[in-house]
Amino acid sequence: MDQENKYYMYVLLCEDQTLYTGFSTDVERRFQQHVNGTGAKYTRSHQPLKILFKKQFVNKHDALSAEYAFKQLTRSQKLNYLEKQGIKLK
């Protein structure tokens, strides 16, 4: 494994207060892609406002697993998880 690679799971807050979760090696670059309309299909119709959360992982598998696990949570569970990380939406 290339030691310089960093893998992240991230959560964006969209203008309609929905959450978008993704995976990237460069969260800030990926966020700009979402803002510019060249990111995911979802963020083309749900404009992202900001990066709420990002977590670094040692390998791609772990980051993708974390993304998948987060996406399986209900909105309430996602908000509880984020609150435990020190992030409050309201």
Number of C-alpha atoms within 10 A of each C-alpha: 7 6 7 6 12 15 22 24 24 23 25 22 19 20 14 11 13 12 19 18 18 21 22 19 16 12 20 12 11 18 23 14 15 21 19 13 17 13 14 15 10 13 21 15 12 20 19 25 15 15 17 17 17 17 14 16 17 13 15 19 11 15 23 18 13 20 19 15 10 19 16 11 12 10 13 9 12 16 16 14 14 16 12 10 10 9 13 11 9 3
